[in-house]
């Protein structure tokens, strides 16, 4: 994936009030249609999208049709194998594993999406400002990013999670606020190439300030890079949450996520209690793989060199 290929996906905007505004809107719409068409032709990307949709339906619509107690422990019904009433058995607290899988999936997806959204917003704004303003501000911001990138990501997150009580909100904020570094780097690289383009120079001549340049011209033209990267950010956030939970720094009862379920079933990895390990492990792998496949498909769809008109 090259910067040039992504830039050419969205044509440079024309200053408002010119006779080319309508034509530009039509060309931009056509560009997005071509991108969606190429994405739809990518079988692996569509497979990933299908897997993601199935898991979203499973996690959010599943509890509507399959009711299970996920609040009160039932110590008289622990570690039962799959059978009548419990299609995937019960865990060491007596919770129905299938229902637990749905509830844990909701938490993992929500934290993944929310943390990725925060990281994308922060990273995009920092990268756009750094690339456009340049000079000492760019040097300071990028050296700060370099320092943070040199630190072990998981270790830093662990320190902050240990400092603050782990909850859905705190995990979203901590993971999101330490995942913006890569988006900032990517957007800065895009803006460095966009800021010397003719449409940016024309906007400056017409009196556009930095804020207008960022929100109306630079960020919209860097959206290809941002959209592709956000799919990988979601996958990384879900894995980070799973790692924190596996190490014992994740959500506590009664809240749960897929990482917590894997941690709770760790002692059974070498036993025959497969229903405690396999379903949640497969779910986590499939969802992360789905986001990676979607990201790869979006990257190829935004690359105009791969399109066949």
Secondary structure as GFF3:
##gff-version 3
##sequence-region A 1 309
A	DSSP	alpha_helix	3	7	.	.	.	ID=ss1
A	DSSP	alpha_helix	21	41	.	.	.	ID=ss2
A	DSSP	alpha_helix	43	60	.	.	.	ID=ss3
A	DSSP	alpha_helix	62	65	.	.	.	ID=ss4
A	DSSP	alpha_helix	97	133	.	.	.	ID=ss5
A	DSSP	alpha_helix	135	150	.	.	.	ID=ss6
A	DSSP	alpha_helix	153	163	.	.	.	ID=ss7
A	DSSP	alpha_helix	168	177	.	.	.	ID=ss8
A	DSSP	alpha_helix	180	194	.	.	.	ID=ss9
A	DSSP	alpha_helix	198	205	.	.	.	ID=ss10
A	DSSP	alpha_helix	210	212	.	.	.	ID=ss11
A	DSSP	pi_helix	213	218	.	.	.	ID=ss12
A	DSSP	alpha_helix	219	221	.	.	.	ID=ss13
A	DSSP	alpha_helix	223	246	.	.	.	ID=ss14
A	DSSP	alpha_helix	258	264	.	.	.	ID=ss15
A	DSSP	three_ten_helix	266	268	.	.	.	ID=ss16
A	DSSP	three_ten_helix	274	276	.	.	.	ID=ss17
A	DSSP	alpha_helix	278	302	.	.	.	ID=ss18
A	DSSP	three_ten_helix	304	306	.	.	.	ID=ss19
###
